[in-house]
Amino acid sequence: MLGNVFTQSYYSGYTLAANADIRFIPAINCKLIHVCCCGSNANNAIMVIGTSSDNDAYLTAVDVGDSNVPSEFDRDNFVNSQFPVFPKGEVVSILVDYDGAGGTAVQNLSIVLTLLEG
């Protein structure tokens, strides 16, 4: 892979009491090459990554890691086993169901996206 690699991270220093809806607009065209996420507790949180019009266009429902052990996702886990491309100006959406289907809420959620410029 050629180009500049950079990360984008999100952290909540508390127990989520509702779903998290994180959105951003890339300033440049970039490709998602890796995702890791976890909570500090044993939790039932589920995460998807997509666009404002298709919330799981890039990564469908995955479990957030437990007890400070991150879950990792890469090309094999992304939709169609392809690196998602985030076009400059597109709204990217990260949605976290804080307790899955009514299970244990995630504490101290952290999410790190690794992106490749271009």
Secondary structure, DSSP 4 states (H G I P E B T S, - for coil): --S-EEEEEEE-SSB-SS-EEEEE--SS-EEEEEEEEE-SS----EEEEEESS-TTSSEEEEEPBBTTB-EEE-TTTSGGGS--EE-TTPPEEEEEETTTTT-PPPBS-EEEEEEEE-
